[in-house]
Amino acid sequence: MLDIRFIRDNVDLVRASLEKRGSKLNLDKLLKLDEDRRRILTELDDLRRQKNEANDAITRLLKERKDPKPTIAAMKDVAGRIDACEAGLRQKEEAMDQMLLIIPNIVHASIPAGDPSHNQVVRQWGQPKVFDFKPRSHMELCEYLDIVDFARGAKLSGSNFVLFKGLGARLERALINFMLDLHTSKHGYREMWPPALVNRASMTGTGQLPKLEEDMYRLKDDDLFLIPTAEVPVTNIHRDEILEEAALPVYYTAYTPCFRREAGSYGKDTKGLVRVHQFDKVEMVKFVKPQDSFDELEKLVANAGTVLQALGLPYRVVMLASGDLSFAATKCYDLEAYAPGLDKWLEVSSCSNFCDFQARRANIRFRNKETKKLEYVHTLNGSGVAMARTVVSIIENHQQKDGSILVPDVLRPYMGGLEKIER
């Protein structure tokens, strides 16, 4: 959430950011609400002053044994006007709060303007593998090896749900354990195991609500939401809390299943594991001091990249253009792993800096040890990394001519020493 004072003092910057995002939000409406709110506040201050003066006058008149009725009548009129102003103020503030919740974060100056076609590849690790045979897609390999059952997944839950079987399920579990071990032992993250259901306040705190509610799975009887990412519960661990500066930075990592309806996405990459409604992910979340957040973003990207390098997957780092940024992010890098069977680069991680945008919504602050004042932390999160697209890339990159799949070295200890998935 943006501070209304920041918006008021930086109108041109906010307008330019909205334009870069392609947003049609009516900023003038918000500014008019703010102007009306401040006018009412000024009027209220004056009326309350009049009321206090009248109270003092009534007390004095009673002591002097003079008739206070005219002053009491005037005070009642002032009190009625105060009640009307307070009602009007609540109305303006509620309308402002609703508008502030749908204003996206400021686009960072380094971000290219434009739609996703303006995304910039900033670096690449590894080269797409050249095979001496025609590589198969992961769908063919999964069915051939009997490690994922697409038909039964759909039977159980509907389209875009999948059933991992046998060594496919073991591979998924191995990936989760490998990534958690890597982030906790090498990258300094503390492991968490959060709930997979969260309340409306949590979803609002990280920016999924109100904008993205139609993309979420909601339990209407309880007004709880299945999490779209561990970012939501893990960031909200410190909602409405004050951290000590000495405790920063705070790094958390968590495995969770993730659920997304992907409303409006039907028909796009709906076959196989590329776009599913339930997927597993290991998430990294940071709470840092404001001056450190962009350096921490680069470290976050490096942490995610370490996973892909260890798995032997060629990948590229893409800086998202303004039209492709998430609602809450000020800057974001996607990591895309190559899938030779599909001949596509697949997003397997998004690493974002939100600055104080989420912290304002979730009221997460720290006490500056020098000034003793409260400041908002900066929050970041990144996939470290997400399945099932990472599974797609592993299967397609490490496939052999006979249809078997070599297990990456780092995963073999988690798969009982298995070197190859064979039919």
C-alpha positions, 0 to 999 in steps of 0.5 A: 500500500502506498502512503497517501502523503507519498501520493499527495507529494509525488503525484506525477511519479504515481501517475507515471507509474500507473501509466507504465503498468497500463492501469486506468485507475482514477487517481484524481478521485483519490486526491479529491477524497483526500482533499475532502477528508482534510477539509472535514478534519479542519472543520472538525478541529474548529467545531471541537474548539468551539465546543470546548469554548462553549463548555468552558463558558457554560461552567463560568456562567453557572459559577456566576449564576447567569443563564447558560441556556443560549450557550447550551443551545449553541453548543448542541448545534455545534455538537450536531455539526460535529456528529455530521462531520464525523460521519462524513469523515468516516465515509471519506476514509472508508472510500480512500482505504478501498482505493488505496488497496487497489493502487499498485506499487511504484515501478522501480526506475530500472524497470523497462516500460511496456508489456511482457514483450519488453521483458529483458534477459539480463543473464543466462547460465548454461546452454540448451542441451543438444541431443543426438535424438529428437527429445520427447516432451515431459508428457510422453516421458511421464506416461512412458515411465508411469510416474505421473497420471494426468487422467486420474488426476483429472478424475480426482479433482478436475482439469489441471490437477495431476497425480504423481506416482511411484518414482514421480512422487519420490522425485517431487519429495526429493526436490522439496527436501533438497531445496529446504536443506540447501536454503537452510544449511547454505543460504541462512534461511530458517525453515517454517511450516505454515498453514495452507489456509489463511484468513482475509487479513493475511491475503490483503496484507501481501496484496492478493486481495482485493485485486486477485480474489477471483484467482483464489480458491476460497472456503466461503463458509469460513472466509478462508483461502487456500494459499497461492504461495507460501509468501502469504502465510510466511510474510504475515508471520510478523503482521502487526508486529514490531521487530528490533533492528538488530534482528534484521535481516530475517530469512524464512524458507517454507515448503507448501502446496500452492493453489491457484484457480488461474481464472482467465487462463484456460486454454494457455499451456493447459497440457501436462505440468506447465499450468496446474491448479495445485503445485508444490513450491519452496519459498524464500521470504525476507524482512530487511532494512530499507537501505538493503532491499535491492542488494537483498533482491540480487542475493535472492535471485542468486539463491534461486539460481543455485538450485537450478545450477545444482540440478544441471538446468540451463536457465535465464534471468529475466527482468520483468517490464512494467506491464508484467510486474505483479501488483505488489512488486516494485521490481521482479526477476523471473528465472526461466528454465529451459525445457527441450521437449517443449522447446520453451523457457519456463518460469520456475521462480519469481524474485520480487522486492516489494519495498514497504508496500506489503509492510504497510498493508500488514503493519510490519515495522522495526524500531530504528536503534539510532532514531528510536522511531518506528519504520516499515521493513522492506519485504522480499520473496522468491520461489526457491524454486517452484514445481511442477515446471522444475520437474518438467525441465529435469525430465526433459533435460536429463532424458536418455534415448531409451526414454529413461531419465538420469537423476541429478547427482544432488537428488540421488541421496534423497532417492535412495541412491537411484541414478536413473528412472527407468520403465 
